[in-house]
């Protein structure tokens, strides 16, 4: 569903919930999440799964937690080698999907 138009060599590793994930310098975290099939990264107050949607910093549905505890919009944050992100609520794990 979500794929790169011109695939490039993957030269860095980021960690999503401590799982290594190959990426490229300059990739947006939201792109990486979608490429990894993670379309739901947290839950709305009513429990509805939410994930990257607008890809331009408007919807705030792509919030991820960085290793230092800050929350950032994945669609506005670039990947760096060794970066660790944590999904605020693993709705995917809880629902078994
Ligand atoms: S995808 Fe909408 S703010 Fe990031």
Backbone and ligand atoms as CSV (ligand in chain L), in Angstrom:
chain,resi,resn,atom,element,x,y,z
A,1,UNK,N,N,0.815,-1.182,0.000
A,1,UNK,CA,C,0.000,0.000,0.000
A,1,UNK,C,C,0.863,1.252,0.000
A,2,UNK,N,N,1.840,1.350,0.870
A,2,UNK,CA,C,2.717,2.514,0.943
A,2,UNK,C,C,4.103,2.052,0.529
A,3,UNK,N,N,4.614,2.582,-0.571
A,3,UNK,CA,C,5.929,2.144,-1.034
A,3,UNK,C,C,6.686,3.332,-1.599
A,4,UNK,N,N,7.995,3.184,-1.652
A,4,UNK,CA,C,8.839,4.234,-2.197
A,4,UNK,C,C,8.768,4.179,-3.716
A,5,UNK,N,N,8.725,5.336,-4.346
A,5,UNK,CA,C,8.699,5.386,-5.802
A,5,UNK,C,C,10.056,4.970,-6.350
A,6,UNK,N,N,11.115,5.500,-5.749
A,6,UNK,CA,C,12.469,5.143,-6.167
A,6,UNK,C,C,13.216,4.594,-4.958
A,7,UNK,N,N,13.167,3.273,-4.750
A,7,UNK,CA,C,13.858,2.718,-3.579
A,7,UNK,C,C,15.336,3.074,-3.576
A,8,UNK,N,N,15.847,3.404,-2.396
A,8,UNK,CA,C,17.230,3.805,-2.209
A,8,UNK,C,C,17.866,2.838,-1.212
A,9,UNK,N,N,19.177,2.760,-1.210
A,9,UNK,CA,C,19.836,1.906,-0.219
A,9,UNK,C,C,19.487,2.353,1.201
A,10,UNK,N,N,19.307,1.394,2.077
A,10,UNK,CA,C,18.977,1.731,3.456
A,10,UNK,C,C,20.261,1.702,4.264
A,11,UNK,N,N,20.596,2.826,4.868
A,11,UNK,CA,C,21.911,2.947,5.462
A,11,UNK,C,C,21.934,3.288,6.940
A,12,UNK,N,N,20.784,3.393,7.576
A,12,UNK,CA,C,20.776,3.630,9.019
A,12,UNK,C,C,19.780,2.670,9.660
A,13,UNK,N,N,19.856,2.586,10.968
A,13,UNK,CA,C,18.924,1.748,11.718
A,13,UNK,C,C,18.261,2.605,12.782
A,14,UNK,N,N,16.943,2.566,12.816
A,14,UNK,CA,C,16.219,3.159,13.932
A,14,UNK,C,C,15.534,2.020,14.674
A,15,UNK,N,N,15.017,2.307,15.834
A,15,UNK,CA,C,14.385,1.267,16.647
A,15,UNK,C,C,12.969,1.702,16.981
A,16,UNK,N,N,12.021,0.865,16.620
A,16,UNK,CA,C,10.613,1.127,16.913
A,16,UNK,C,C,10.197,0.143,17.995
A,17,UNK,N,N,9.876,0.648,19.176
A,17,UNK,CA,C,9.606,-0.218,20.326
A,17,UNK,C,C,10.724,-1.249,20.479
A,18,UNK,N,N,11.960,-0.789,20.354
A,18,UNK,CA,C,13.183,-1.584,20.506
A,18,UNK,C,C,13.406,-2.604,19.400
A,19,UNK,N,N,12.614,-2.553,18.344
A,19,UNK,CA,C,12.813,-3.454,17.204
A,19,UNK,C,C,13.608,-2.718,16.137
A,20,UNK,N,N,14.760,-3.278,15.688
A,20,UNK,CA,C,15.549,-2.588,14.667
A,20,UNK,C,C,14.792,-2.492,13.347
A,21,UNK,N,N,15.003,-1.367,12.678
A,21,UNK,CA,C,14.300,-1.107,11.433
A,21,UNK,C,C,15.246,-0.342,10.501
A,22,UNK,N,N,15.472,-0.870,9.308
A,22,UNK,CA,C,16.358,-0.215,8.338
A,22,UNK,C,C,15.661,1.009,7.763
A,23,UNK,N,N,16.430,2.080,7.595
A,23,UNK,CA,C,15.888,3.330,7.049
A,23,UNK,C,C,17.004,4.085,6.338
A,24,UNK,N,N,16.674,5.236,5.806
A,24,UNK,CA,C,17.662,6.091,5.145
A,24,UNK,C,C,17.728,7.421,5.879
A,25,UNK,N,N,18.891,8.021,5.867
A,25,UNK,CA,C,19.031,9.371,6.420
A,25,UNK,C,C,18.049,10.273,5.675
A,26,UNK,N,N,17.294,11.043,6.406
A,26,UNK,CA,C,16.346,11.956,5.783
A,26,UNK,C,C,14.951,11.404,5.647
A,27,UNK,N,N,14.754,10.108,5.924
A,27,UNK,CA,C,13.392,9.572,5.921
A,27,UNK,C,C,12.598,10.217,7.054
A,28,UNK,N,N,11.347,10.501,6.808
A,28,UNK,CA,C,10.467,10.926,7.890
A,28,UNK,C,C,10.008,9.689,8.665
A,29,UNK,N,N,9.881,9.833,9.969
A,29,UNK,CA,C,9.482,8.689,10.780
A,29,UNK,C,C,8.130,8.143,10.351
A,30,UNK,N,N,7.219,8.994,9.948
A,30,UNK,CA,C,5.893,8.522,9.507
A,30,UNK,C,C,6.027,7.632,8.276
A,31,UNK,N,N,6.910,7.994,7.366
A,31,UNK,CA,C,7.122,7.161,6.176
A,31,UNK,C,C,7.608,5.778,6.585
A,32,UNK,N,N,8.541,5.750,7.520
A,32,UNK,CA,C,9.092,4.463,7.967
A,32,UNK,C,C,8.002,3.626,8.625
A,33,UNK,N,N,7.198,4.248,9.482
A,33,UNK,CA,C,6.123,3.512,10.146
A,33,UNK,C,C,5.168,2.904,9.120
A,34,UNK,N,N,4.797,3.682,8.122
A,34,UNK,CA,C,3.865,3.177,7.108
A,34,UNK,C,C,4.501,2.082,6.261
A,35,UNK,N,N,5.779,2.264,5.929
A,35,UNK,CA,C,6.462,1.222,5.154
A,35,UNK,C,C,6.557,-0.074,5.943
A,36,UNK,N,N,6.613,0.043,7.271
A,36,UNK,CA,C,6.670,-1.143,8.126
A,36,UNK,C,C,5.281,-1.715,8.397
A,37,UNK,N,N,4.263,-1.114,7.804
A,37,UNK,CA,C,2.899,-1.611,7.969
A,37,UNK,C,C,2.235,-1.157,9.245
A,38,UNK,N,N,2.795,-0.141,9.896
A,38,UNK,CA,C,2.233,0.350,11.154
A,38,UNK,C,C,1.342,1.557,10.866
A,39,UNK,N,N,0.134,1.305,10.472
A,39,UNK,CA,C,-0.777,2.402,10.156
A,39,UNK,C,C,-1.486,2.925,11.396
A,40,UNK,N,N,-1.434,2.193,12.507
A,40,UNK,CA,C,-2.014,2.653,13.774
A,40,UNK,C,C,-0.890,2.739,14.797
A,41,UNK,N,N,-0.637,3.939,15.317
A,41,UNK,CA,C,0.463,4.102,16.264
A,41,UNK,C,C,-0.005,4.525,17.661
A,42,UNK,N,N,-1.248,4.897,17.791
A,42,UNK,CA,C,-1.792,5.197,19.111
A,42,UNK,C,C,-3.304,5.115,19.032
A,43,UNK,N,N,-3.978,5.362,20.133
A,43,UNK,CA,C,-5.430,5.267,20.150
A,43,UNK,C,C,-6.040,6.602,20.550
A,44,UNK,N,N,-7.143,6.951,19.919
A,44,UNK,CA,C,-7.918,8.123,20.317
A,44,UNK,C,C,-8.570,7.831,21.674
A,45,UNK,N,N,-9.070,8.863,22.378
A,45,UNK,CA,C,-9.699,8.620,23.676
A,45,UNK,C,C,-10.823,7.575,23.640
A,46,UNK,N,N,-11.490,7.453,22.517
A,46,UNK,CA,C,-12.559,6.450,22.438
A,46,UNK,C,C,-12.044,5.069,22.026
A,47,UNK,N,N,-10.712,4.941,21.912
A,47,UNK,CA,C,-10.105,3.655,21.598
A,47,UNK,C,C,-9.890,3.391,20.119
A,48,UNK,N,N,-10.310,4.314,19.279
A,48,UNK,CA,C,-10.144,4.138,17.845
A,48,UNK,C,C,-8.666,4.217,17.472
A,49,UNK,N,N,-8.151,3.248,16.724
A,49,UNK,CA,C,-6.747,3.312,16.302
A,49,UNK,C,C,-6.491,4.531,15.423
A,50,UNK,N,N,-5.372,5.190,15.672
A,50,UNK,CA,C,-4.991,6.373,14.894
A,50,UNK,C,C,-3.571,6.194,14.390
A,51,UNK,N,N,-3.290,6.788,13.247
A,51,UNK,CA,C,-1.957,6.703,12.676
A,51,UNK,C,C,-1.717,7.839,11.714
A,52,UNK,N,N,-0.522,7.891,11.109
A,52,UNK,CA,C,-0.216,8.971,10.167
A,52,UNK,C,C,-1.325,9.112,9.126
A,53,UNK,N,N,-1.770,10.355,8.938
A,53,UNK,CA,C,-2.885,10.589,8.022
A,53,UNK,C,C,-2.579,11.733,7.062
A,54,UNK,N,N,-2.372,12.939,7.607
A,54,UNK,CA,C,-2.222,14.106,6.732
A,54,UNK,C,C,-0.809,14.239,6.172
A,55,UNK,N,N,0.172,13.747,6.888
A,55,UNK,CA,C,1.585,13.805,6.502
A,55,UNK,C,C,2.099,15.236,6.363
A,56,UNK,N,N,1.436,16.194,7.013
A,56,UNK,CA,C,1.922,17.578,6.928
A,56,UNK,C,C,1.761,18.330,8.248
A,57,UNK,N,N,1.688,17.609,9.362
A,57,UNK,CA,C,1.729,18.250,10.665
A,57,UNK,C,C,0.423,18.845,11.142
A,58,UNK,N,N,-0.692,18.450,10.589
A,58,UNK,CA,C,-1.976,19.046,10.944
A,58,UNK,C,C,-2.814,18.152,11.862
A,59,UNK,N,N,-2.881,16.863,11.581
A,59,UNK,CA,C,-3.850,16.003,12.279
A,59,UNK,C,C,-3.360,15.497,13.641
A,60,UNK,N,N,-2.078,15.491,13.886
A,60,UNK,CA,C,-1.482,14.994,15.133
A,60,UNK,C,C,-1.816,13.521,15.399
A,61,UNK,N,N,-2.146,12.789,14.383
A,61,UNK,CA,C,-2.446,11.362,14.551
A,61,UNK,C,C,-1.202,10.489,14.457
A,62,UNK,N,N,-0.045,11.111,14.318
A,62,UNK,CA,C,1.195,10.347,14.129
A,62,UNK,C,C,2.131,10.488,15.320
A,63,UNK,N,N,1.617,10.903,16.472
A,63,UNK,CA,C,2.489,11.175,17.621
A,63,UNK,C,C,3.223,9.909,18.079
A,64,UNK,N,N,4.530,10.051,18.263
A,64,UNK,CA,C,5.356,8.972,18.791
A,64,UNK,C,C,6.186,9.549,19.937
A,65,UNK,N,N,6.633,8.675,20.801
A,65,UNK,CA,C,7.467,9.100,21.935
A,65,UNK,C,C,8.916,8.802,21.594
A,66,UNK,N,N,9.784,9.772,21.814
A,66,UNK,CA,C,11.211,9.579,21.605
A,66,UNK,C,C,11.835,9.022,22.881
A,67,UNK,N,N,13.061,8.563,22.763
A,67,UNK,CA,C,13.748,7.930,23.892
A,67,UNK,C,C,13.834,8.849,25.103
A,68,UNK,N,N,13.949,10.179,24.868
A,68,UNK,CA,C,14.069,11.115,25.984
A,68,UNK,C,C,12.717,11.489,26.600
A,69,UNK,N,N,11.637,10.868,26.116
A,69,UNK,CA,C,10.323,11.099,26.701
A,69,UNK,C,C,9.483,12.134,25.974
A,70,UNK,N,N,10.102,12.892,25.061
A,70,UNK,CA,C,9.336,13.881,24.312
A,70,UNK,C,C,8.406,13.190,23.323
A,71,UNK,N,N,7.265,13.803,23.068
A,71,UNK,CA,C,6.368,13.330,22.016
A,71,UNK,C,C,6.554,14.228,20.807
A,72,UNK,N,N,6.659,13.627,19.652
A,72,UNK,CA,C,6.859,14.368,18.409
A,72,UNK,C,C,5.924,13.817,17.333
A,73,UNK,N,N,5.658,14.662,16.360
A,73,UNK,CA,C,4.887,14.216,15.204
A,73,UNK,C,C,5.833,13.444,14.286
A,74,UNK,N,N,5.493,12.205,13.993
A,74,UNK,CA,C,6.358,11.373,13.149
A,74,UNK,C,C,6.485,11.941,11.745
A,75,UNK,N,N,5.487,12.661,11.284
A,75,UNK,CA,C,5.550,13.201,9.921
A,75,UNK,C,C,6.385,14.473,9.851
A,76,UNK,N,N,6.858,14.966,10.990
A,76,UNK,CA,C,7.678,16.174,11.018
A,76,UNK,C,C,9.062,15.900,11.599
A,77,UNK,N,N,9.390,14.630,11.793
A,77,UNK,CA,C,10.647,14.265,12.445
A,77,UNK,C,C,11.448,13.348,11.523
A,78,UNK,N,N,12.696,13.703,11.294
A,78,UNK,CA,C,13.552,12.920,10.410
A,78,UNK,C,C,14.276,11.821,11.179
A,79,UNK,N,N,14.503,10.724,10.482
A,79,UNK,CA,C,15.237,9.600,11.062
A,79,UNK,C,C,16.711,9.938,11.204
A,80,UNK,N,N,17.293,9.462,12.278
A,80,UNK,CA,C,18.736,9.558,12.508
A,80,UNK,C,C,19.190,8.182,12.968
A,81,UNK,N,N,20.415,7.835,12.629
A,81,UNK,CA,C,20.917,6.519,12.996
A,81,UNK,C,C,20.847,6.325,14.509
A,82,UNK,N,N,20.280,5.203,14.927
A,82,UNK,CA,C,20.201,4.870,16.340
A,82,UNK,C,C,19.019,5.474,17.069
A,83,UNK,N,N,18.213,6.271,16.358
A,83,UNK,CA,C,17.042,6.892,17.000
A,83,UNK,C,C,16.084,5.809,17.503
A,84,UNK,N,N,15.567,6.014,18.672
A,84,UNK,CA,C,14.598,5.071,19.243
A,84,UNK,C,C,13.270,5.788,19.437
A,85,UNK,N,N,12.218,5.171,18.904
A,85,UNK,CA,C,10.882,5.722,19.097
A,85,UNK,C,C,9.996,4.645,19.699
A,86,UNK,N,N,9.016,5.111,20.423
A,86,UNK,CA,C,8.082,4.200,21.077
A,86,UNK,C,C,6.676,4.643,20.738
A,87,UNK,N,N,5.857,3.676,20.426
A,87,UNK,CA,C,4.478,4.001,20.088
A,87,UNK,C,C,3.718,4.214,21.385
A,88,UNK,N,N,2.999,5.349,21.501
A,88,UNK,CA,C,2.332,5.675,22.767
A,88,UNK,C,C,1.410,4.574,23.277
A,89,UNK,N,N,0.639,3.998,22.424
A,89,UNK,CA,C,-0.245,2.899,22.807
A,89,UNK,C,C,-0.193,1.883,21.681
A,90,UNK,N,N,0.136,0.678,22.013
A,90,UNK,CA,C,0.225,-0.328,20.972
A,90,UNK,C,C,-1.138,-0.955,20.743
A,91,UNK,N,N,-1.992,-0.220,20.034
A,91,UNK,CA,C,-3.343,-0.726,19.776
A,91,UNK,C,C,-3.299,-1.967,18.911
A,92,UNK,N,N,-2.270,-2.067,18.102
A,92,UNK,CA,C,-2.151,-3.239,17.234
A,92,UNK,C,C,-1.969,-4.493,18.100
A,93,UNK,N,N,-1.080,-4.390,19.108
A,93,UNK,CA,C,-0.837,-5.534,19.973
A,93,UNK,C,C,-2.079,-5.900,20.788
A,94,UNK,N,N,-2.783,-4.872,21.292
A,94,UNK,CA,C,-3.924,-5.150,22.145
A,94,UNK,C,C,-5.065,-5.820,21.389
A,95,UNK,N,N,-5.239,-5.457,20.125
A,95,UNK,CA,C,-6.350,-6.041,19.372
A,95,UNK,C,C,-5.957,-7.343,18.686
A,96,UNK,N,N,-4.655,-7.633,18.691
A,96,UNK,CA,C,-4.199,-8.842,18.055
A,96,UNK,C,C,-4.086,-8.731,16.545
A,97,UNK,N,N,-4.168,-7.494,16.014
A,97,UNK,CA,C,-4.086,-7.302,14.564
A,97,UNK,C,C,-2.710,-6.858,14.161
L,1,LIG,S1,S,0.321,12.684,9.916
L,1,LIG,FE1,FE,-0.908,14.359,10.483
L,1,LIG,S2,S,0.285,15.439,11.904
L,1,LIG,FE2,FE,1.552,13.804,11.262
